[in-house]
Amino acid sequence: MTMHIKATHHVAIRTRNFAALEAFYTQTLGLPVTKRWDENTIIFINIGSTTIELIGREASPAPGAPQGGIDHIALHVDNVDSAYAELLAAGVKIKSGPAMFRDVRICFFYDPDGNILELVQEMGNQ
C-alpha cells in the first residue's frame, strides 16, 4: 500500500449522556471545543495531539452500532478516494464508501475484529 496516513484525526465517543460528557471534557478538564454541529449533536474537543468527536445519541443507534463508548478511530489522509481504492484492492471490508460530510470527505471501514475506522480528508487543506 502507498496510502500515507498523516495522523490520528479524531477518536469518536458515542453517548446518551451528551450534556454530562460535554461538561466533563470542557468544564471539568478545561478542554476547548474546536467545532460544533448542534443540529447533529456533535462537537469536536481538542485534547492536544488529536481530537475527541463527542456524538450524542438519545435514540437507539442503528443495528450493530455501539450503544456507547468508543465509536470509531479516524485517520487523517491526503486523499480519501485514492486511499479507499487501496483498501478495496487489499480486500478490506468497507462500511461506507467516500462521501462528503460538512467540510470533510470521509470513508468508513472495518479492521479484522470489526472495529470501525474512518478516513478523513480536510477539504480546505488540499
NORDA-V916748 format. One record per pair of residues at least 12 apart in sequence whose ideal C-beta (glycine too) atoms are under 6 Angstrom apart, sorted by the first residue. I is the first residue (numbers start at 1). GAP is how many residues later the second one is. D is the distance in Angstrom with one decimal. If there is no record, write none. Layout:
# NORDA-V916748
[[I | GAP | D] [I | GAP | D]]
This chain:
# NORDA-V916748
[[1 | 85 | 5.1] [3 | 80 | 4.6] [3 | 83 | 4.9] [5 | 70 | 4.9] [5 | 72 | 6.0] [6 | 70 | 4.5] [7 | 69 | 4.9] [8 | 42 | 4.3] [9 | 65 | 4.1] [9 | 67 | 4.0] [9 | 111 | 4.3] [10 | 40 | 6.0] [10 | 41 | 4.3] [10 | 43 | 4.6] [10 | 64 | 4.7] [11 | 41 | 5.8] [11 | 62 | 5.5] [12 | 41 | 4.1] [12 | 43 | 5.8] [12 | 59 | 4.0] [12 | 60 | 4.9] [13 | 39 | 6.0] [13 | 41 | 5.6] [14 | 41 | 4.8] [14 | 43 | 5.4] [14 | 52 | 5.4] [14 | 54 | 5.7] [14 | 57 | 4.2] [15 | 53 | 5.6] [18 | 23 | 5.8] [18 | 38 | 3.2] [21 | 33 | 5.7] [25 | 20 | 5.0] [31 | 14 | 5.0] [31 | 16 | 5.9] [32 | 14 | 5.1] [33 | 12 | 5.7] [34 | 12 | 5.0] [41 | 15 | 3.3] [42 | 13 | 5.5] [72 | 44 | 3.9] [72 | 46 | 5.2] [73 | 44 | 5.6] [74 | 44 | 4.1] [74 | 46 | 4.9] [75 | 44 | 5.8] [76 | 44 | 5.5] [77 | 42 | 5.1] [77 | 44 | 5.9] [80 | 18 | 4.9] [80 | 25 | 4.5] [80 | 27 | 5.1] [80 | 39 | 5.0] [80 | 41 | 4.3] [81 | 17 | 5.2] [83 | 36 | 5.2] [84 | 14 | 5.1] [84 | 23 | 4.9] [87 | 22 | 5.6] [92 | 17 | 5.3] [93 | 17 | 4.5] [94 | 15 | 5.0] [95 | 13 | 3.8] [95 | 14 | 5.7] [96 | 12 | 4.7] [103 | 20 | 5.6] [104 | 16 | 5.4] [104 | 18 | 6.0] [105 | 16 | 4.3] [105 | 18 | 5.9] [106 | 12 | 5.8] [106 | 14 | 5.6] [107 | 12 | 4.6]]
